[in-house]
Amino acid sequence: MLEKRSLGKTDIKVSPIGIGVMMWMGGKGLLGRIAPDVSDEVKNEIIKEAFEGGINFFDTAEMYGFGRSESNLAKALRANGIDDKDVIVETKWNPLLRRARNMRRTINKRIRFLDGYTIDLYMVHQPISFSSIKTEMKELARLLEDNKIKSVGISNYNAEKMRKAHEELEKLGIPLAANQVNYSLVKRNIESNGILDTAKELGITITAYTPLAGGLLTGKLHNNPEALKKKFAMYRMVAKRNLEESIPLVETLTEISKAHDVLPGQVALNWLVTYHDETVVTIPGATKAYQAKESAGAMAFNLTKAELEEIAEASEIFL
Ligand SMILES: NC(=O)c1ccc[n+]([C@@H]2O[C@H](COP(=O)([O-])OP(=O)(O)OC[C@H]3O[C@@H](n4cnc5c(N)ncnc54)[C@H](OP(=O)(O)O)[C@@H]3O)[C@@H](O)[C@H]2O)c1
């Protein structure tokens, strides 16, 4: 079993694999129209499987249905009788067309939607806003001081902007806990564009989103390309672009998975959170309970050094 690890230089401990609940938008907001609906019963089962499997952290955002995903997460945690102190919840402020001071105006909404579950990590969702990074970090520091949030993070920041955010927070004596970015075996550009190196140098956790490339790395789309038609546009694009090129990689994952009596997608997740020691954690999405169970199960075995390298080599074309 892979052990819990610290979020950056904070004392917050997370399981290397969490669960992202972006899909739980309930048809609200821009993204809600394209995300499949997940019933309350299934949401509860997803949280049950995840928590019982050793997952303790969950990712949501204001943008995911303007509070709908946050409130659905809180409901499902509560339905399972899970205590606030036993989970780490991360959510994100949407900076688009806003100034940093909007954070203090909207934070109580986030708190209300999360209904008793602490905001353990509060992130700026992406770097485009009317305010500077310096002003945004000062605003996050203020929320921290007011005890509205427990730690500070960013998402989709490049290496230069991540370093700037780190420097501004450092002046205030606050660690930058995490940068959440798109990272998987079919999207490895953070290994060459400075993001990963900067995170390692500064002790910032990388939270990998879309770690299964929307399910592509489980092999299910290679086995049944018809299923691609059911995927919504964003995933169809990612999957279509990589379907052919990822065949040898998925074959390698499948081969290695057999040796551990697990599944190819579990090997892909395990690789992501072990290849760079403890720098990377990940938040696969789940729309069915079995998926959360499998994601949790991806922490229950150890790949050998030779297997880690074999997988890295098989996905070299995605570097
Ligand atoms: N910060 C950002 O800008 C940002 C952007 C995107 C995502 N995120 C976060 O990252 C999380 C995950 O990303 P994601 O949903 O884009 O991609 P993902 O985790 O790569 O893909 C999730 C999808 O993969 C399939 N899947 C998951 N486990 C499976 C299993 N065991 N077997 C077969 N299929 C499985 C499911 O597809 P089906 O539903 O088709 O079964 C699921 O919806 C989101 O929930 C969100 O919290 C953050």
The ligand as an SDF file (V2000), in Angstrom:
LIG
                    3D

 48 52  0  0  0  0  0  0  0  0999 V2000
   -7.5620   22.0150  -12.7350 N   0  0  0  0  0  0  0  0  0  0  0  0
   -8.1110   21.8070  -13.9090 C   0  0  0  0  0  0  0  0  0  0  0  0
   -8.1010   22.6710  -14.7980 O   0  0  0  0  0  0  0  0  0  0  0  0
   -8.7600   20.4640  -14.1760 C   0  0  0  0  0  0  0  0  0  0  0  0
   -9.1440   20.1050  -15.4870 C   0  0  0  0  0  0  0  0  0  0  0  0
   -9.7280   18.8540  -15.6970 C   0  0  0  0  0  0  0  0  0  0  0  0
   -9.9210   17.9850  -14.6140 C   0  0  0  0  0  0  0  0  0  0  0  0
   -9.5670   18.3680  -13.3530 N   0  0  0  0  0  0  0  0  0  0  0  0
   -9.7760   17.4720  -12.1870 C   0  0  0  0  0  0  0  0  0  0  0  0
   -9.2790   16.1850  -12.4850 O   0  0  0  0  0  0  0  0  0  0  0  0
  -10.2810   15.1920  -12.2620 C   0  0  0  0  0  0  0  0  0  0  0  0
  -10.0880   13.9940  -13.1790 C   0  0  0  0  0  0  0  0  0  0  0  0
   -9.9190   14.4060  -14.5000 O   0  0  0  0  0  0  0  0  0  0  0  0
  -10.8180   13.9050  -15.7160 P   0  0  0  0  0  0  0  0  0  0  0  0
  -12.1440   13.4370  -15.2550 O   0  0  0  0  0  0  0  0  0  0  0  0
  -10.7070   14.9860  -16.7200 O   0  0  0  0  0  0  0  0  0  0  0  0
  -10.0090   12.6790  -16.3700 O   0  0  0  0  0  0  0  0  0  0  0  0
   -9.6280   11.1890  -15.9860 P   0  0  0  0  0  0  0  0  0  0  0  0
   -9.5250   11.0210  -14.5340 O   0  0  0  0  0  0  0  0  0  0  0  0
   -8.4710   10.8750  -16.8400 O   0  0  0  0  0  0  0  0  0  0  0  0
  -10.8710   10.3820  -16.5780 O   0  0  0  0  0  0  0  0  0  0  0  0
  -12.0070   10.1100  -15.8450 C   0  0  0  0  0  0  0  0  0  0  0  0
  -12.8640    9.1630  -16.6590 C   0  0  0  0  0  0  0  0  0  0  0  0
  -12.1480    7.9740  -16.9190 O   0  0  0  0  0  0  0  0  0  0  0  0
  -13.0110    6.8630  -16.8600 C   0  0  0  0  0  0  0  0  0  0  0  0
  -12.5420    5.9700  -15.7810 N   0  0  0  0  0  0  0  0  0  0  0  0
  -12.0970    6.3160  -14.5380 C   0  0  0  0  0  0  0  0  0  0  0  0
  -11.7380    5.2180  -13.8480 N   0  0  0  0  0  0  0  0  0  0  0  0
  -11.9590    4.1680  -14.6810 C   0  0  0  0  0  0  0  0  0  0  0  0
  -11.7920    2.7690  -14.5480 C   0  0  0  0  0  0  0  0  0  0  0  0
  -11.2990    2.2430  -13.4360 N   0  0  0  0  0  0  0  0  0  0  0  0
  -12.1300    1.9760  -15.6030 N   0  0  0  0  0  0  0  0  0  0  0  0
  -12.6140    2.5180  -16.7430 C   0  0  0  0  0  0  0  0  0  0  0  0
  -12.8090    3.8360  -16.9180 N   0  0  0  0  0  0  0  0  0  0  0  0
  -12.4720    4.6460  -15.9060 C   0  0  0  0  0  0  0  0  0  0  0  0
  -14.3980    7.4000  -16.5950 C   0  0  0  0  0  0  0  0  0  0  0  0
  -15.0130    7.5830  -17.8610 O   0  0  0  0  0  0  0  0  0  0  0  0
  -16.5850    7.2950  -18.0870 P   0  0  0  0  0  0  0  0  0  0  0  0
  -17.2940    8.3470  -17.2840 O   0  0  0  0  0  0  0  0  0  0  0  0
  -16.7590    7.4490  -19.5570 O   0  0  0  0  0  0  0  0  0  0  0  0
  -16.8530    5.9070  -17.5780 O   0  0  0  0  0  0  0  0  0  0  0  0
  -14.1140    8.7310  -15.9230 C   0  0  0  0  0  0  0  0  0  0  0  0
  -15.1420    9.6660  -16.0900 O   0  0  0  0  0  0  0  0  0  0  0  0
  -11.5910   15.9630  -12.4470 C   0  0  0  0  0  0  0  0  0  0  0  0
  -12.6730   15.3440  -11.7910 O   0  0  0  0  0  0  0  0  0  0  0  0
  -11.2470   17.2990  -11.8260 C   0  0  0  0  0  0  0  0  0  0  0  0
  -11.4000   17.2200  -10.4250 O   0  0  0  0  0  0  0  0  0  0  0  0
   -8.9700   19.5770  -13.1290 C   0  0  0  0  0  0  0  0  0  0  0  0
  1  2  1  0
  2  3  2  0
  2  4  1  0
  4  5  1  0
  4 48  2  0
  5  6  2  0
  6  7  1  0
  7  8  2  0
  8  9  1  0
  8 48  1  0
  9 10  1  0
  9 46  1  0
 10 11  1  0
 11 12  1  0
 11 44  1  0
 12 13  1  0
 13 14  1  0
 14 15  2  0
 14 16  1  0
 14 17  1  0
 17 18  1  0
 18 19  2  0
 18 20  1  0
 18 21  1  0
 21 22  1  0
 22 23  1  0
 23 24  1  0
 23 42  1  0
 24 25  1  0
 25 26  1  0
 25 36  1  0
 26 27  1  0
 26 35  1  0
 27 28  2  0
 28 29  1  0
 29 30  1  0
 29 35  2  0
 30 31  1  0
 30 32  2  0
 32 33  1  0
 33 34  2  0
 34 35  1  0
 36 37  1  0
 36 42  1  0
 37 38  1  0
 38 39  2  0
 38 40  1  0
 38 41  1  0
 42 43  1  0
 44 45  1  0
 44 46  1  0
 46 47  1  0
M  CHG  2   8   1  16  -1
M  END
$$$$
